[in-house]
Amino acid sequence: DFATPRAVLTGHDYEITCAAICAELGLVISGSKEGPCLIHSMNGDLLRTLEVPERLQGPESCLRPKLIQASREGHCVIYYENGLFCVFSVNGRLQATMETDDKIR
């Protein structure tokens, strides 16, 4: 038997740097090198774009997501290269932010 993909997720213009799957909610959340984070259904439908408001972006024009984690309660935590943490709802609403100088892995 050959493995076949369940779905092909589209929407990013650059390479994917991080991704998370929330099986409980049927979501795939991904971030790319030069773009926003996207929420897809497990079937491949693009549902939401998670973008940080411009007032939080600083001197660089685009934030680069490094880590993503989704919870079964519907929260998505994204850590960006510049030390910014953002918490989004699965509806795309920014709920909280925090900056840190620590190295997160």
C-alpha positions in Angstrom: 0.0 0.0 0.0 1.1 3.5 -0.8 0.5 6.3 1.6 -1.4 9.2 0.1 -1.9 12.7 1.6 -5.3 13.3 3.3 -5.2 16.9 2.0 -2.9 19.5 0.4 -2.7 22.7 2.3 -2.1 25.9 0.3 -1.8 29.6 1.1 1.8 30.2 2.0 4.1 32.0 -0.4 7.3 31.0 1.5 8.7 27.9 3.2 6.9 26.6 6.3 8.9 27.2 9.5 6.5 25.7 12.0 3.2 23.8 12.2 0.9 22.3 14.8 -2.0 19.9 14.5 -5.0 20.1 16.8 -6.8 16.8 16.2 -9.5 17.6 18.8 -10.6 20.6 16.8 -9.7 19.3 13.3 -7.2 22.1 12.6 -3.7 22.5 11.2 -1.9 25.8 12.0 1.2 26.7 10.1 3.6 29.6 9.9 5.9 30.6 7.0 9.3 32.4 6.8 7.9 35.7 5.5 4.2 35.6 6.0 1.3 35.2 8.4 0.2 32.0 10.1 -2.7 30.2 8.6 -5.4 27.9 10.0 -6.6 25.1 7.8 -9.2 22.4 8.4 -7.9 18.8 8.2 -9.7 18.6 4.9 -7.4 21.4 3.5 -9.8 24.3 3.6 -8.2 27.6 4.5 -10.2 29.0 7.5 -8.3 32.0 8.9 -5.2 34.1 8.7 -3.5 35.1 12.0 -1.7 38.4 11.6 -0.1 40.5 14.3 -1.2 44.2 14.3 1.3 46.5 12.7 1.8 48.4 16.0 3.5 45.3 17.5 5.7 44.5 14.5 8.7 46.8 15.3 11.4 47.8 12.8 11.0 44.7 10.6 8.1 44.7 8.2 7.2 41.0 8.7 7.4 38.8 11.8 8.8 35.3 11.4 7.0 32.6 13.4 9.3 30.1 15.0 7.0 27.9 17.2 3.3 27.2 17.2 1.2 25.3 19.6 -2.6 24.8 19.6 -4.8 23.8 22.5 -8.0 21.8 22.5 -9.7 24.8 24.0 -9.2 26.8 20.8 -6.1 28.9 21.7 -3.1 29.2 19.4 0.2 30.4 20.9 2.8 31.7 18.4 6.4 32.6 19.2 8.1 34.9 16.7 11.9 35.3 16.1 12.0 38.7 17.7 10.8 37.4 21.1 7.1 38.2 20.7 4.5 35.7 22.0 0.9 36.1 20.7 -2.2 34.2 21.7 -4.9 34.0 19.1 -8.4 32.4 19.3 -9.1 29.9 16.5 -11.4 32.6 15.2 -8.4 34.7 14.4 -8.8 37.2 17.2 -5.6 38.4 19.0 -6.1 37.8 22.7 -2.8 38.6 24.4 0.8 39.4 23.6 4.1 39.3 25.6 7.7 40.1 24.7 10.7 38.2 26.1 14.5 38.5 25.7 15.0 34.8 26.5 15.9 32.2 23.9 12.9 29.9 23.5 13.3 26.4 21.9 
